[in-house]
Amino acid sequence: MLAHILKPAKSGLAHNLKRPLTFNKQLRAFATVDGNTPRVQPPLSRTRATPISHDRATFTIRDGPIFNGKSFGAKSNISGEAVFTTSLVGYPESLTDPSYRGQILVFTQPLIGNYGIPSADRDEHGLLRYFESPNLQAAGVVVADVAEQYSHWTAVKSLGEWCAEEGVPAVSGVDTRAIVTYLREQGSSLARITIGEEYDADQDEAFVDPEQIHLVRKVSTKAPFHVSSGSGDLHVAVLDCGVKENILRSLVGRGASVTAFPYDYPIHKVAHHFDGVFISNGPGDPTHCQDTVYHLRRLMESSQVPIMGICLGHQLLALAAGARTIKLKYGNRAHNIPALDLTTGRCHITSQNHGYAVDTATLPSDWKEYFVNLNDSSNEGIIHKSRPIFGTQFHPEARGGPLDSSYLFDTYLESVGRYKKSQAMFQPDRDKRPSPLLVDLLAKDRVGVVPTTGMENLLRMGAAGEEAARAA
């Protein structure tokens, strides 16, 4: 089993796995198969830290309005896609969600930061207790008013201190109502945050379109890593397109050990070693992930393994099935969006963060719509008519709530358990639980994922990565 799982892919990031020296450098921690040994974690990166800036700050929407405010984060100028969220709480989880990579996040909640930023404590599984990834993922933060004084028993620093440590600029004192009104009318737009400088219209040419960048490549692990459940005997393969910590927690907490693979790993070649396959959330345009779509199509053609996808994973599943995706005008980003379960008629309040959606008119005949958004009638889920395969556009695991739809993890793992039992009938002596050697060799956290650096730097890194991939 070890040889098959560690066998390198022939293209994309997984191609790097064929270099033994590089892989050996990535073996950073060890554990036993029962998962009781604590996961040893590297310290969070602080290479981008700057002192907190309280300078003049300008938030500029391309071909749109200019907003003058005050900086409370890093002294750094960045460009990205301006999007807004109506979530009232959960800003640490939102800002560390890899799906926000490269985006300037505008909060409609008037006051942000009043309960500070918690510590990077980890739970019994070695997963971050209060964050969705090790670093702040958004390119920039825009709020109406920031609380410089915070109060909460988990807090260890202010929002401004955190943004400065992470090298992320943040702006307060702007009219977020006017910003959101513009974005709703015009759609998600390119924008810039400039700290300590007067706005120069000639800089409009410097706006960077994040859709030019393969963002999933930036947030996905560069080599497999493993999280042991400590209970249960299920083993699930996760395609990491930018997986959130609470997705991993939702699986291992229900008795399924997880081995996560790079987004473009040929999962169809190793799926027979697992009881289920899971496709995670992630940032950007799903059509950039053509290798992933191809591998998923091959998986569904060659295996009966249960499959579940969330957010971007849901979109990739639809593309693999033969459907198309569309870009929404301004997306859905909130903790209070109603989604109707078309199989039961029940409505669930859901957490969402996406700018693309599945076009259900293009679904093949063996698929059907599972959930629908009651605000804009966009698709919120698809399900195969005869096989244990489904995806949801919303986040059933939402950290910060709500948890109305968390039962979908139970539904998925029940199908995983049934599949495991059916396979045992044909191979009674085969155990798909991870071997102690596999657990000891694999890393215990994401491998080689660099923090966000603003869209200009991302574009340069993306171009360099494309050239390196072609050269390889």
Disulfide bonds with the S-S distance in Angstrom:
none
